[in-house]
Amino acid sequence: MKAFMDKDFLLTTETAKKLYHEYAATMPIIDYHCHINPQEIYEDRKFENITQVWLGGDHYKWRQMRSNGVDEKYITGDATDREKFQKWAETLEMAIGNPLYHWSHLELKKYFGYEGTLNGDTAEEVWNLCNAKLAAPDMSARNLIKQSDVKLLCTTDDPIDSLEWHKKIKEDETFDVQVLPTWRPDKAMNLEKADYLEYIAKLSDTSGVSIVNFKTMLEALQKRMDWFEEIGCLISDHGLEYVFYTPATWDEIERIFAKRLAGDLVSREEELKFKTAFMIAMGKAYNQKGWAMQLHYGVKRDNNRSLFRKLGPDAGIDSINNYAPSSELADFLNALAETDELPKTIIYSLNPTDNAAIGTVIGCFQDSSAVGKIQQGSAWWFNDHKQGMRDQMISLGNLGLLGNFIGMLTDSRSFLSYTRHEYFRRILCDLIGGWVENGEYPADYKVLEKMVKGISYNNAVRYFDFKL
């Protein structure tokens, strides 16, 4: 029997061990999509205890605590941090097969030197150990990033964000990790939302453009994109229900936008026409700037409305949505390709049954302007576990070029989440190593080294054109 999470954790062949220890483990980290607060990086936040680091905003953990029958008081309520940690420890021991079990123990091992297992009985020991470690200067936000060998990270930012903290980090010569903004204009697109007009007013104020029609809204967004570009932005991101394609004339879009500006609600068909026009306009702008476009979709959000009213979004009450027509995804990409304005694009679906469809669609739009120009993104959210990662990479390998894959991201708000890259790299090396040992790929270590280091780090640097 193998020891629990030893140095060869998840590595089942000798080839996998060589690939991981000699190649993957040596590579730094590019975290091209996360939700870390840049202010906390600039101010070099320190944490009082492990609950603040682990449970403060982690809806992954909140879901499992609820599944373990934990009262909301001990999850998002007014219980003490020590009480919340105890409830999490008691939950974790039930989480066999869940990536949170592995992630938690990888974090305890890497950042706190804890080699044991966390459960209800060991919670006091782990609590005291972690809190003592967190009191040390090398456990501040910046130092955790440096310890993790992160060279660059990209946050997620709204067009009306001032980017004040990004600018300060950029000008701070004492911190050499690049922290770049990512353009996330969902609020400008979602005209069905109750607070849409309020948002448009803020966008108008921030951009200095009086938004009176769709044309001027795009002008306002262009001005904000120029500011994001000045601070170093190279990537956009969109959270979509699905990738839609319901084309309409310019006059139709202007009428729909005017209707909403007047305070009227729009129909579902009008909503889809507007969003299609919005996304095509954004795609063209990204192509002009050389930005990559990320499309995240397949989510049904805020399902438990009672809990949503109490806690708001990102409360652990989202699920997979199984409606995402690949035909509309293909038509959307084609609308941009027809005019030679399709930017580098990364496609993520929360529904793993979409893997093959995405794999076939992306193959239709590759060209010589970039290696792996259209990417299937890494296994996302409910899929970033061992099986989900393997399934995504096997599908990508079956239908495309796995060697050109841009690899893992944290998609996290936590400064301890960088062990997810280790988790991914171990799974990657085990997958490739298994193919080699099964005679499905030659034991050509020159090529294998290039491939593993590429997927771990180098491909992302090349793809996004990061200057490191």
C-alpha positions in Angstrom: 0.0 0.0 0.0 1.3 3.5 -0.9 1.8 6.0 1.8 -0.7 8.8 2.0 0.3 11.7 -0.3 4.0 10.9 -0.4 6.5 12.4 -2.9 5.0 10.1 -5.6 1.4 11.0 -4.9 -0.8 10.3 -7.9 2.2 9.1 -9.9 1.6 5.4 -10.7 4.5 4.6 -13.2 8.2 5.2 -13.3 7.8 7.4 -16.3 5.3 9.5 -14.6 7.6 10.0 -11.6 10.4 11.1 -13.9 8.2 13.5 -15.9 6.9 15.1 -12.7 10.0 15.3 -10.5 12.5 16.3 -13.3 10.3 18.5 -15.5 6.9 19.6 -14.1 7.9 20.2 -10.5 10.8 22.5 -11.6 8.6 25.0 -13.5 7.3 28.3 -12.1 3.6 29.2 -12.1 1.6 31.4 -14.4 -1.8 31.9 -12.9 -3.7 33.5 -15.8 -7.1 33.4 -14.2 -7.8 34.0 -10.5 -10.1 36.1 -8.3 -7.5 37.4 -5.8 -8.0 40.9 -4.5 -5.1 43.1 -5.8 -5.5 45.4 -2.8 -4.6 42.5 -0.5 -1.4 41.9 -2.6 -0.4 45.6 -2.5 -1.0 45.9 1.2 0.7 42.5 1.8 -2.2 41.2 3.9 -1.4 39.0 6.9 -3.9 36.5 8.2 -4.8 36.1 11.8 -5.7 32.4 11.6 -6.2 29.5 9.2 -10.0 30.1 9.0 -9.5 33.5 7.4 -7.3 31.9 4.8 -9.4 28.8 4.2 -13.0 29.6 4.9 -13.5 33.3 4.5 -14.9 33.2 0.9 -14.4 29.6 -0.2 -17.8 28.4 -1.4 -16.2 25.0 -2.4 -15.8 24.3 1.3 -19.2 25.9 2.3 -21.0 23.4 0.0 -19.4 20.4 1.7 -20.0 21.7 5.2 -23.7 22.0 4.4 -23.6 18.5 3.0 -22.2 17.4 6.3 -25.2 18.9 8.1 -23.3 21.9 9.5 -25.5 24.8 10.6 -25.0 28.0 8.6 -23.8 29.7 11.8 -20.5 27.7 11.5 -20.2 28.4 7.8 -21.0 32.0 7.0 -22.5 33.0 10.3 -21.3 34.5 13.6 -19.5 31.4 15.1 -15.9 32.0 16.1 -13.2 31.2 13.7 -12.0 28.3 15.9 -15.6 26.8 15.8 -15.8 27.2 12.0 -12.4 25.5 11.6 -13.5 22.6 13.8 -16.6 22.1 11.7 -14.5 22.1 8.5 -12.1 19.6 10.0 -15.0 17.3 10.8 -16.4 17.7 7.3 -13.0 17.1 5.6 -12.6 13.6 7.1 -15.8 12.6 5.2 -14.5 14.0 1.9 -12.9 10.9 0.4 -12.8 11.2 -3.4 -13.2 15.0 -3.2 -10.4 17.2 -4.5 -10.8 19.4 -1.4 -9.3 16.5 0.6 -6.2 16.6 -1.5 -6.0 20.3 -1.9 -6.3 20.9 1.8 -3.5 18.4 2.7 -1.2 19.7 -0.1 -1.6 23.2 1.4 -1.0 22.0 4.9 2.1 20.2 3.8 3.6 23.0 1.5 2.9 26.1 3.6 2.7 24.8 7.1 4.9 21.7 7.1 2.1 19.5 8.4 2.6 15.8 7.4 -0.5 14.4 9.2 -4.1 14.4 8.4 -6.8 16.9 9.3 -9.9 15.6 11.0 -12.0 16.4 14.0 -9.5 14.9 16.4 -6.5 16.7 15.0 -8.2 20.1 14.5 -6.7 21.6 17.6 -3.2 20.6 16.7 -3.5 21.9 13.2 -5.2 25.1 14.3 -2.3 25.9 16.7 0.4 24.9 14.2 -1.1 27.0 11.3 -1.8 30.0 13.4 1.7 30.0 14.8 3.1 29.8 11.2 0.8 32.5 10.0 2.2 34.9 12.5 5.6 34.8 10.8 6.5 37.6 8.2 7.0 35.0 5.4 3.3 34.1 5.5 2.0 37.4 4.2 0.1 37.6 0.9 3.2 38.6 -1.1 5.4 36.1 0.5 2.9 33.3 -0.1 2.9 34.2 -3.8 6.7 34.3 -3.9 7.0 31.0 -2.0 4.8 29.4 -4.6 7.2 30.5 -7.4 4.5 32.5 -9.1 5.9 34.7 -11.8 2.6 36.4 -13.0 -1.0 36.3 -12.1 -4.1 37.8 -13.7 -7.0 39.0 -11.5 -10.6 39.5 -12.7 -11.8 43.1 -13.0 -14.8 45.1 -14.0 -14.5 47.9 -16.7 -15.4 50.5 -14.1 -12.6 49.4 -11.8 -10.0 52.2 -11.3 -7.2 49.6 -11.3 -5.7 51.7 -8.5 -4.1 48.7 -6.8 -2.7 47.2 -10.0 -1.1 50.5 -10.8 0.5 50.7 -7.3 1.8 47.1 -7.6 3.2 47.9 -11.0 5.1 50.9 -9.6 6.3 49.0 -6.6 9.9 47.9 -7.3 10.0 45.8 -4.1 7.7 43.2 -5.6 8.7 41.5 -8.8 5.7 39.3 -9.5 3.5 40.8 -12.3 -0.1 41.3 -11.3 -2.2 42.1 -14.4 -5.9 43.0 -14.7 -8.3 40.9 -16.7 -11.2 42.6 -18.5 -14.6 41.2 -17.3 -17.5 43.2 -18.8 -20.4 40.9 -17.8 -22.3 43.8 -16.1 -22.2 45.8 -19.3 -23.7 43.0 -21.3 -26.4 41.7 -18.9 -29.1 44.2 -19.7 -31.8 42.0 -18.2 -30.5 42.7 -14.7 -32.5 45.0 -12.4 -29.5 47.2 -11.7 -28.4 47.5 -15.3 -29.2 51.2 -15.7 -27.4 52.0 -12.5 -24.3 50.2 -13.8 -24.5 52.0 -17.2 -24.5 55.4 -15.4 -21.4 54.3 -13.5 -19.7 53.2 -16.7 -20.6 56.6 -18.3 -19.1 58.5 -15.4 -15.9 56.4 -15.2 -15.3 56.5 -19.0 -16.3 60.2 -19.4 -18.5 59.1 -22.3 -22.2 60.0 -22.3 -23.9 56.7 -23.0 -27.1 57.5 -25.0 -27.1 54.5 -27.4 -25.3 51.2 -28.1 -22.6 53.0 -30.2 -21.6 55.3 -27.3 -21.6 52.4 -24.9 -19.1 50.7 -27.1 -17.1 53.9 -27.2 -17.1 54.0 -23.4 -16.0 50.4 -23.1 -13.2 51.1 -25.7 -11.9 53.9 -23.5 -11.8 51.7 -20.5 -10.1 48.9 -22.5 -7.4 51.4 -23.4 -6.9 52.1 -19.7 -6.7 48.4 -18.9 -4.2 47.9 -21.7 -2.1 50.7 -20.3 -1.9 48.8 -16.9 -0.9 45.6 -18.7 -4.1 43.8 -19.5 -3.8 41.0 -22.1 -6.9 38.9 -21.4 -10.6 39.2 -21.3 -13.1 37.0 -19.6 -16.9 36.4 -19.9 -19.3 34.5 -17.7 -22.1 33.3 -20.0 -25.1 31.1 -19.6 -24.0 29.6 -22.9 -22.3 30.9 -26.0 -25.2 32.3 -28.0 -25.6 33.4 -31.5 -28.8 35.3 -32.4 -27.8 37.9 -35.0 -29.6 41.1 -35.6 -29.2 44.4 -37.6 -27.5 47.4 -36.0 -30.8 49.2 -36.0 -32.4 46.4 -34.1 -29.7 46.5 -31.5 -30.0 50.2 -31.1 -33.8 49.9 -30.6 -33.3 47.2 -28.0 -30.7 49.2 -26.1 -32.9 52.4 -26.3 -35.8 50.4 -24.9 -33.7 49.3 -21.9 -32.3 52.8 -21.4 -35.9 54.1 -21.2 -36.4 51.7 -18.2 -38.4 49.1 -20.0 -37.7 45.4 -19.8 -36.6 43.4 -22.8 -37.9 40.1 -24.1 -35.7 37.0 -24.1 -35.2 37.2 -27.9 -34.2 40.8 -27.6 -31.8 39.9 -24.8 -30.1 37.3 -26.9 -29.8 39.6 -29.9 -28.2 42.3 -27.8 -25.8 39.9 -26.1 -24.8 38.4 -29.4 -24.0 41.9 -30.8 -22.2 42.8 -27.6 -20.0 39.7 -27.7 -19.1 40.1 -31.4 -18.2 43.8 -30.7 -16.0 42.7 -27.8 -14.4 39.9 -29.8 -13.4 42.4 -32.6 -11.9 44.8 -30.0 -9.9 42.0 -28.4 -8.6 40.9 -31.8 -7.5 44.4 -32.5 -5.6 44.6 -29.2 -4.2 41.1 -29.4 -6.0 40.1 -26.2 -7.2 36.5 -25.6 -10.9 36.0 -25.0 -12.0 33.5 -22.3 -15.6 32.2 -22.5 -16.8 30.5 -19.3 -20.3 29.0 -19.5 -22.6 26.1 -18.5 -23.5 27.4 -15.0 -26.9 27.6 -13.4 -26.3 30.2 -10.6 -27.9 31.0 -7.3 -30.3 28.0 -7.3 -31.2 28.2 -3.6 -33.0 31.5 -3.6 -33.5 31.6 0.1 -29.8 31.3 0.7 -29.1 33.7 -2.1 -31.2 36.4 -0.4 -29.2 36.0 2.7 -25.7 35.7 1.3 -25.7 37.0 -2.3 -23.8 35.4 -5.2 -20.8 33.0 -4.9 -22.4 31.3 -1.9 -21.9 27.7 -3.0 -25.4 27.3 -4.5 -24.5 27.1 -8.2 -24.7 24.0 -10.4 -24.0 22.6 -13.9 -26.4 23.7 -16.6 -26.8 21.2 -19.4 -27.9 23.6 -22.1 -25.1 24.8 -24.4 -25.7 24.3 -28.1 -22.4 23.7 -29.9 -23.9 25.0 -33.1 -24.3 28.5 -31.6 -20.7 28.4 -30.3 -19.5 27.5 -33.8 -21.7 30.2 -35.4 -20.4 32.8 -32.9 -16.8 32.0 -33.6 -17.5 31.9 -37.4 -19.1 35.4 -37.3 -15.7 36.7 -36.1 -13.6 34.5 -38.3 -15.6 35.6 -41.4 -14.1 39.1 -41.1 -10.7 37.8 -39.9 -11.4 39.3 -36.5 -11.4 36.1 -34.3 -9.1 36.7 -31.3 -7.3 33.9 -29.4 -10.1 32.2 -27.6 -10.2 29.9 -24.6 -13.5 27.9 -24.1 -14.6 26.4 -20.7 -17.8 24.6 -20.1 -18.9 23.6 -16.6 -20.6 20.6 -18.2 -18.0 17.8 -18.8 -20.3 16.3 -21.5 -19.3 19.3 -23.6 -15.7 18.2 -23.8 -15.9 16.5 -27.2 -18.1 19.1 -28.7 -15.6 21.8 -27.7 -12.8 19.7 -29.0 -14.3 19.5 -32.4 -15.4 23.1 -32.6 -12.0 24.5 -31.8 -10.4 22.5 -34.5 -12.5 24.4 -37.1 -11.0 27.7 -36.3 -7.3 27.1 -35.8 -4.8 29.1 -38.0 -1.2 30.2 -38.3 -1.7 33.4 -36.3 -1.0 31.5 -33.0 -0.1 28.1 -31.9 -3.3 26.5 -30.5 -5.1 29.8 -31.2 -8.5 28.3 -30.0 -8.1 26.5 -26.7 -10.2 24.2 -24.6 -9.7 25.6 -21.1 -8.6 23.4 -18.2 -11.2 21.4 -16.3 -13.2 24.1 -14.5 -14.8 24.4 -11.1 -16.9 21.2 -10.5 -14.5 19.4 -12.9 -11.1 20.3 -11.4 -10.7 17.0 -9.7 -8.6 14.0 -10.7 -11.2 12.4 -13.0 -12.3 15.7 -14.5 -8.8 16.8 -15.3 -8.0 13.4 -16.9 -11.2 13.4 -18.9 -10.6 16.9 -20.2 -7.0 16.2 -21.2 -7.9 12.8 -22.8 -10.6 14.4 -24.8 -8.3 17.2 -25.9 -5.6 14.7 -26.8 -8.1 12.5 -28.8 -9.4 15.4 -30.8 -6.6 18.0 -30.9 -3.0 18.7 -29.8 -2.6 18.2 -26.0 1.0 19.3 -26.3 -0.2 22.9 -27.1 -2.5 23.1 -24.1 -2.0 26.2 -21.9 -2.6 24.3 -18.7 -3.8 25.0 -15.2 -5.1 28.1 -13.4 -6.3 28.5 -9.8 -9.7 30.3 -10.4 -9.4 31.0 -6.7 -9.6 33.8 -4.1 -7.0 32.1 -1.8 -3.3 32.8 -1.6 -2.8 29.1 -0.7 -4.4 27.7 -3.9 -1.2 27.4 -5.9 -0.9 23.8 -4.9 -3.6 23.2 -7.4 -0.9 23.6 -10.0 1.0 20.8 -8.4 -2.1 18.6 -8.3 -2.7 19.3 -12.0 0.9 18.6 -12.9 0.9 15.3 -11.1 -2.2 14.2 -12.9 -0.8 15.4 -16.2 2.4 13.5 -15.8 0.6 10.4 -14.7 -1.6 10.5 -17.8 1.3 11.0 -20.2 3.5 8.5 -18.3 0.8 5.9 -18.6 0.6 6.4 -22.3 4.4 6.1 -22.7 4.6 2.9 -20.5 1.7 1.4 -22.4 3.5 1.8 -25.7 1.2 4.5 -27.0 3.9 7.2 -27.2 7.7 6.8 -27.5 9.9 7.3 -24.5 11.5 10.3 -26.2 12.4 12.4 -23.2 13.6 15.4 -25.2 10.1 15.7 -26.7 8.4 14.7 -23.4 10.3 17.4 -21.5 9.3 20.0 -24.0 5.6 18.9 -23.7 5.4 18.7 -19.9 7.2 22.0 -19.4 5.1 23.6 -22.1 1.8 22.5 -20.6 3.0 23.4 -17.1 4.3 26.9 -17.9 5.8 27.8 -21.3 2.7 27.4 -23.5 0.9 30.0 -21.4 3.8 32.5 -21.6 3.8 32.1 -25.4 0.1 32.1 -25.9 -0.6 35.3 -23.9 2.6 36.9 -25.0 3.6 37.6 -21.4 6.8 39.6 -21.0 8.8 37.8 -18.2 
